[in-house]
């Protein structure tokens, strides 16, 4: 038997709406907390280039990003933010021309500085808003799937408090946008399953197109409206024009929001092929055993949530519940897809999480209703057990969220080491820094940024007259965490550490930074 709520609107008693409002406000507050992390320094490797491209578009009017490793809808949205930002600056006398907007200064990957932190906060806030909007979406989807307000509320609480969702909501990256548009695709696909109106097919295609234009794996969301169509018609036929309407809407939405995929097709193909090779071949510290890693990750982050979700998938198949089957298609396909790659990380797994929360919530509410129908004594203990499971579903991930919230506000060695280096090393010293190192004043010192210091032989640094080398945990520690896999890299770092003289070691906030001097004896 299928269950559906009332349409696609947020409805319910005033108590329910107040509860949902509290959940949304809580989710928003957790995402805003620590949004200024690092500033004026920039630690995230993916934020600066998106901001620089968006600023360049606004300043020059050239809408070609000349960058397609990620799609461009996200960048265009960020570029639009500079219209009110510049207008305000112009009116208040801060800006005389768009050229006055200063881009971030990057010395190496994950090592940057901005003289205008408000531009970073503005972009991060856009991500927060989109990520927060996903919370009420899950409420509506949960209610539509089950016909029960409680399912929607539990799912909304789960994503509001989920640590990975909160963490990635603070970054100027595409991941929260991808999750939002996939959730929108689910919402509209449920309308296809229920009504089968052509307008819903078109809208579902648009949502998929926007998901792809947020991040390329969003293409897999296309299976959701297609599955809804087959479940509604109960025919595995490709003859229906509705399916072609979905495809047309996908392509239209994608190319309208990533237009230079056509207008600069050679660069588009070059960048997308590069990104595909990157995920297929590896990324140091994020590679190997993807299937096992993802299972371990969701168990660590979500506890029993995936178990409850799997039980609901099984129950949905047994009962032939079309809404539950529809919710199950994408996460299964997507998990198989991401497990086939060499590279694995939390942000890649993120699109699955809304489905886990919805399925787990549906199973919990089913279980609660089931035990309530048993003999009074059994029902009483069963209700307590299910209530306990609900608490675990919410509290277990929230504990990780609290830990992350404390860490993000903590001053770490990237700031303290930056201050120490600028104050204690001799002006004009020639310094090499690797990725994720402290920002070192390039006007005070001669700085060379490099991905990894070990990419060059120690003699190279001696020959070229370097005085100091700065090593960062963000780069070298990934190899020491898996010494068996990266024995060559570990040996190379050990050689550097043995050869040169350590002048300062930092571990503030649990983050290591090492400063080494190249002595005259080395030269």
C-alpha positions in Angstrom: 0.0 0.0 0.0 1.3 3.4 -0.9 1.2 6.4 1.4 1.2 10.1 0.4 0.9 13.3 2.2 -0.9 16.4 1.0 0.8 17.8 -2.1 4.2 19.4 -1.8 3.4 22.1 0.7 4.6 22.6 4.3 1.3 21.9 6.2 0.3 20.8 9.6 -0.9 22.1 13.0 0.6 25.2 14.5 2.5 23.0 16.9 4.1 21.0 14.1 5.0 24.2 12.2 6.5 25.7 15.3 8.5 22.5 15.8 9.7 22.6 12.2 10.6 26.3 12.6 12.7 25.5 15.7 14.4 22.7 13.7 15.2 25.0 10.8 16.4 27.8 13.1 18.6 25.3 15.0 20.0 23.9 11.7 20.7 27.4 10.4 22.4 28.5 13.7 24.7 25.4 13.7 25.7 26.2 10.1 26.3 29.9 10.8 28.4 29.0 13.9 32.0 29.2 12.9 31.3 30.5 9.4 34.2 32.9 9.8 36.6 30.1 10.5 40.2 31.0 9.6 39.5 34.5 8.3 41.3 36.5 7.2 43.3 33.4 6.3 41.9 30.8 3.9 42.4 27.2 4.6 40.0 25.4 2.4 41.6 24.3 -0.9 38.4 24.6 -3.0 37.1 28.0 -1.9 39.5 30.5 -3.4 39.3 29.7 -7.1 35.5 29.8 -7.1 35.6 33.3 -5.4 38.3 34.5 -7.8 36.4 33.3 -10.9 33.1 34.9 -9.6 34.9 38.2 -8.9 36.5 38.1 -12.4 33.2 37.6 -14.0 31.7 40.6 -12.2 34.7 42.9 -12.9 35.1 42.0 -16.6 31.7 40.9 -17.7 33.3 37.8 -19.2 30.9 35.0 -18.3 33.2 32.3 -19.5 34.7 30.8 -16.3 37.5 29.1 -18.2 37.2 26.4 -15.6 35.0 23.3 -15.7 36.3 20.9 -13.2 33.1 21.8 -11.4 30.0 23.1 -13.3 29.3 26.9 -13.3 25.8 27.4 -11.9 27.3 27.8 -8.4 29.9 30.3 -9.6 27.2 32.4 -11.4 25.2 32.6 -8.2 28.2 33.8 -6.4 29.0 36.4 -9.1 25.5 37.8 -8.7 26.2 38.5 -5.1 28.7 41.2 -6.1 26.0 43.3 -7.6 24.5 44.4 -4.3 27.9 44.2 -2.6 29.5 46.6 -5.1 26.4 48.9 -5.1 26.6 49.2 -1.3 30.4 49.9 -1.5 29.9 52.4 -4.3 27.2 54.3 -2.3 29.2 54.4 0.9 32.4 55.4 -0.9 34.3 52.2 -0.2 34.6 51.4 -3.9 35.2 53.7 -6.9 35.3 50.9 -9.5 34.9 47.1 -9.5 38.7 46.8 -9.6 38.7 47.9 -5.9 37.3 44.4 -5.0 40.5 42.5 -4.0 40.7 38.8 -4.7 42.2 36.3 -2.2 46.0 36.0 -2.3 47.0 32.3 -2.5 50.6 31.1 -1.8 49.8 27.4 -2.1 46.8 25.1 -1.9 45.0 25.7 1.4 47.3 28.7 2.2 45.7 32.0 1.4 44.8 35.4 2.8 42.0 37.9 2.0 42.0 41.6 2.7 38.2 41.6 2.3 36.8 38.8 4.6 33.3 40.0 3.9 33.5 38.6 0.4 34.2 35.2 1.8 31.5 35.5 4.4 29.0 36.5 1.7 29.8 33.5 -0.4 29.7 31.1 2.6 26.4 32.5 3.7 24.9 31.7 0.3 25.9 28.0 0.9 24.4 28.2 4.4 21.1 29.4 3.1 20.8 26.7 0.4 21.9 24.0 2.9 19.3 25.2 5.5 16.6 25.2 2.8 17.1 21.4 2.5 15.9 20.9 6.1 12.2 21.8 5.4 12.4 20.0 2.1 13.1 16.7 4.0 10.1 17.4 6.2 7.8 17.8 3.2 9.3 14.7 1.4 9.0 12.6 4.6 5.4 13.6 5.1 4.5 12.9 1.4 6.2 9.5 1.4 4.5 8.2 4.6 1.5 10.5 5.1 2.9 11.0 8.6 4.2 14.3 10.0 6.5 12.5 12.4 8.5 11.0 9.6 9.2 14.4 8.1 10.1 15.9 11.5 12.6 13.2 12.4 14.2 13.4 8.9 14.4 17.2 9.2 16.0 16.9 12.7 18.5 14.3 11.4 19.8 16.5 8.6 19.7 19.6 10.7 22.1 18.1 13.2 24.2 15.9 10.8 27.9 16.8 11.2 29.0 16.4 7.6 26.0 18.5 6.3 26.8 21.2 8.8 30.5 21.3 8.0 30.1 21.5 4.2 27.4 24.1 4.7 30.1 26.5 5.8 32.3 26.2 2.7 32.2 28.0 -0.7 31.7 24.7 -2.5 29.1 23.0 -4.5 28.2 20.0 -2.3 25.3 21.6 -0.4 23.8 22.8 -3.7 23.9 19.3 -5.1 22.1 17.9 -2.1 19.5 20.6 -2.3 18.6 20.0 -6.0 18.6 16.2 -5.5 16.1 16.7 -2.7 14.1 18.9 -5.0 14.2 16.2 -7.6 12.8 13.7 -5.1 10.0 16.1 -4.1 8.9 16.7 -7.7 9.3 13.0 -8.6 6.9 12.1 -5.9 4.4 14.3 -7.7 5.1 12.3 -10.9 4.4 9.1 -8.9 1.2 10.5 -7.6 -0.2 12.6 -10.5 1.9 12.0 -13.6 1.3 15.6 -14.9 3.6 16.7 -17.7 4.5 19.9 -15.9 6.0 17.7 -13.1 8.1 15.8 -15.6 9.5 19.0 -16.9 10.1 20.4 -13.4 11.8 17.2 -12.4 14.1 17.4 -15.4 15.0 21.0 -14.5 15.9 20.0 -11.0 18.1 17.2 -12.3 19.7 19.7 -14.8 20.5 22.1 -11.9 21.9 19.2 -9.8 24.3 18.4 -12.7 25.1 22.1 -13.1 26.0 22.0 -9.4 28.2 18.9 -9.6 28.5 16.4 -12.4 27.5 13.3 -10.4 24.1 15.0 -10.1 23.4 13.3 -13.5 22.6 10.1 -11.5 19.6 11.9 -10.0 18.0 11.5 -13.4 17.1 8.0 -12.3 14.7 9.4 -9.7 12.0 10.8 -12.1 12.5 8.0 -14.5 11.9 5.5 -11.7 8.8 7.5 -10.6 7.5 7.2 -14.2 8.0 3.4 -14.4 6.5 2.9 -10.9 3.4 4.9 -11.8 2.8 3.4 -15.2 4.1 -0.1 -14.1 5.6 -0.5 -17.6 9.3 -0.6 -18.5 8.7 1.2 -21.8 10.8 4.0 -23.3 8.0 5.0 -25.7 6.3 7.6 -23.4 7.0 11.2 -24.4 7.2 12.1 -20.8 10.6 10.5 -20.5 11.9 12.6 -23.4 10.5 15.7 -21.8 12.7 14.9 -18.7 15.8 14.5 -20.9 15.0 17.8 -22.8 14.4 19.7 -19.5 17.7 18.3 -18.1 19.7 19.4 -21.0 18.0 22.8 -21.2 18.5 23.5 -17.5 22.2 22.3 -17.6 23.2 24.3 -20.6 21.4 27.5 -19.5 23.3 27.4 -16.2 26.6 26.0 -17.6 26.4 27.6 -21.1 30.1 27.5 -21.8 30.0 23.7 -21.8 28.9 24.4 -25.4 30.5 27.8 -26.0 33.9 26.6 -24.8 33.5 22.9 -25.4 37.2 22.1 -25.8 38.0 23.4 -22.3 34.9 21.8 -20.9 35.9 18.4 -22.2 39.5 18.9 -21.0 38.5 19.7 -17.5 35.8 17.1 -17.1 38.1 14.4 -18.4 40.7 15.6 -15.9 38.3 15.4 -13.0 37.1 11.9 -14.1 40.7 10.7 -14.2 41.4 12.3 -10.9 38.6 10.3 -9.2 39.6 7.2 -11.0 43.3 7.2 -10.4 43.7 8.5 -6.8 44.2 11.4 -4.4 46.8 11.0 -1.7 45.1 10.4 1.6 41.7 9.8 0.1 42.2 6.7 -2.0 41.6 3.0 -1.9 39.0 0.6 -0.5 36.2 3.0 -1.3 33.4 0.6 -0.5 34.8 -0.3 2.9 35.7 3.3 3.7 32.2 4.6 3.0 30.6 1.9 5.2 33.0 2.8 8.0 32.3 6.5 7.5 28.5 6.3 7.7 28.7 4.0 10.7 31.0 6.5 12.5 28.9 9.6 11.5 25.4 8.1 11.6 25.5 5.1 13.9 22.4 2.9 13.4 20.9 5.2 10.8 22.0 3.1 7.7 20.8 -0.1 9.4 17.4 1.4 9.9 17.4 2.7 6.4 18.2 -0.8 5.0 15.5 -2.3 7.0 13.0 0.2 5.5 14.3 -0.6 2.0 13.6 -4.3 2.7 10.2 -3.5 4.2 9.3 -1.3 1.2 10.2 -4.1 -1.3 8.2 -6.7 0.6 5.2 -4.4 0.8 5.8 -3.1 -2.7 5.6 0.4 -1.5 6.2 2.6 -4.5 7.3 5.7 -2.5 9.8 3.7 -0.5 11.1 2.0 -3.6 11.5 5.4 -5.2 13.5 6.6 -2.2 15.7 3.5 -2.5 16.7 3.7 -6.1 19.1 6.6 -6.1 21.1 5.8 -2.9 21.7 2.2 -4.1 22.8 3.3 -7.6 24.9 6.2 -6.3 26.6 4.1 -3.6 27.6 1.5 -6.3 28.9 4.4 -8.5 31.1 6.1 -5.9 32.4 2.8 -4.5 33.8 2.1 -8.0 36.2 5.0 -7.8 39.7 5.1 -6.3 39.1 8.4 -4.5 36.7 8.5 -1.5 35.7 11.3 0.8 32.8 12.6 2.9 31.6 15.2 0.5 31.2 12.6 -2.2 29.0 10.5 0.1 26.9 13.6 1.1 24.1 13.2 -1.5 23.1 9.8 0.0 22.4 11.2 3.5 19.0 12.7 2.9 17.7 9.3 1.7 19.2 7.6 4.7 17.4 10.0 7.0 14.1 9.7 5.2 14.2 5.9 5.1 15.4 5.5 8.7 12.7 7.9 9.9 10.0 6.0 8.0 11.1 2.7 9.6 11.2 4.2 13.1 7.7 5.5 12.8 6.5 2.2 11.3 8.2 0.3 14.2 6.6 2.6 16.8 3.1 2.1 15.3 3.7 -1.7 15.2 4.8 -2.1 18.9 1.9 0.1 20.0 -0.5 -2.5 18.6 1.0 -5.3 20.8 -0.2 -6.3 24.3 -0.1 -3.3 26.7 3.0 -4.4 28.6 5.0 -5.3 25.5 3.8 -2.1 23.8 5.0 0.0 26.7 8.5 -1.5 26.6 8.5 -1.5 22.8 7.6 2.2 22.7 10.5 3.0 25.1 12.8 1.0 22.9 11.8 2.8 19.7 12.0 6.1 21.6 15.5 5.2 22.6 16.4 4.5 18.9 15.0 7.9 17.9 17.2 9.5 20.5 20.2 7.6 19.3 19.5 8.6 15.7 19.5 12.3 16.7 22.0 12.4 19.6 24.8 10.2 18.1 25.5 12.4 15.1 24.9 15.5 17.2 27.8 14.6 19.5 30.1 14.7 16.5 28.6 18.0 15.5 29.4 19.5 18.9 33.0 18.3 18.7 33.4 19.8 15.2 31.8 23.1 16.4 34.4 23.3 19.2 37.3 22.6 16.8 36.3 25.1 14.1 36.4 28.0 16.6 39.8 26.8 18.0 42.9 28.8 17.1 45.4 26.3 15.6 49.0 26.3 14.5 48.3 27.9 11.1 47.6 31.2 12.9 50.1 30.9 15.7 52.9 29.8 13.3 52.1 32.5 10.9 52.5 35.1 13.6 55.7 33.5 14.9 57.3 33.3 11.5 56.5 36.9 10.6 57.9 38.1 13.9 61.0 35.9 14.3 62.5 34.9 11.0 64.8 37.4 9.4 63.2 39.8 6.8 64.1 38.8 3.2 64.6 35.1 4.2 63.8 32.7 1.3 61.1 30.3 2.5 59.4 27.3 0.9 56.0 26.3 2.1 53.8 23.3 1.2 50.1 23.1 0.9 48.0 23.9 4.0 50.9 25.7 5.6 50.5 29.0 7.6 50.3 32.1 5.5 53.6 33.9 5.4 53.9 37.6 4.5 55.2 37.7 0.9 56.1 41.3 1.3 58.4 40.5 4.2 59.9 37.2 2.9 60.7 35.6 -0.5 58.1 32.8 -0.6 57.7 29.8 -2.8 54.6 27.8 -2.5 54.6 24.1 -3.6 52.1 21.3 -3.3 54.6 19.1 -1.4 58.1 20.0 -0.3 59.2 16.4 -1.0 58.4 16.9 -4.7 61.9 18.3 -5.0 65.2 16.9 -3.8 66.7 18.5 -0.7 69.7 19.5 -2.8 67.4 21.6 -5.0 66.4 23.8 -2.0 70.1 24.1 -1.0 71.2 25.0 -4.5 68.5 27.7 -4.9 69.4 29.3 -1.7 66.4 28.6 0.5 66.8 29.4 4.2 63.7 27.8 5.7 61.1 25.0 4.9 57.6 25.0 6.4 55.9 21.6 6.6 52.2 21.3 7.4 50.2 18.4 8.9 47.5 19.1 6.3 49.9 17.6 3.7 52.4 15.3 5.3 50.2 13.7 7.9 48.1 12.0 5.3 51.1 9.8 4.5 52.0 9.0 8.1 48.4 7.9 8.7 48.9 5.1 6.2 52.7 4.4 6.2 52.3 1.0 4.5 50.6 2.6 1.5 52.8 5.6 1.3 56.2 4.3 2.4 58.1 6.3 -0.2 56.5 9.6 0.8 57.1 8.9 4.5 60.7 8.0 3.8 61.1 11.3 1.8 59.7 13.4 4.7 61.8 11.5 7.2 64.9 12.3 5.1 64.1 16.0 5.1 63.4 16.0 8.9 66.7 14.3 9.6 68.7 16.4 7.2 67.7 19.9 8.2 67.4 21.6 11.6 64.0 22.0 13.3 63.7 25.5 14.7 60.1 25.5 15.8 57.3 22.9 16.2 53.7 23.9 16.7 50.7 21.7 17.6 48.2 24.4 18.7 44.6 23.2 18.3 45.9 19.7 17.5 47.3 20.9 14.1 51.1 20.3 13.5 53.4 22.8 11.7 57.1 22.3 11.5 59.7 25.0 10.6 63.1 23.8 9.5 66.3 25.8 8.8 68.7 25.0 6.0 72.1 25.5 7.8 75.3 26.6 6.2 76.6 23.1 6.7 73.8 21.9 4.3 74.9 24.5 1.8 
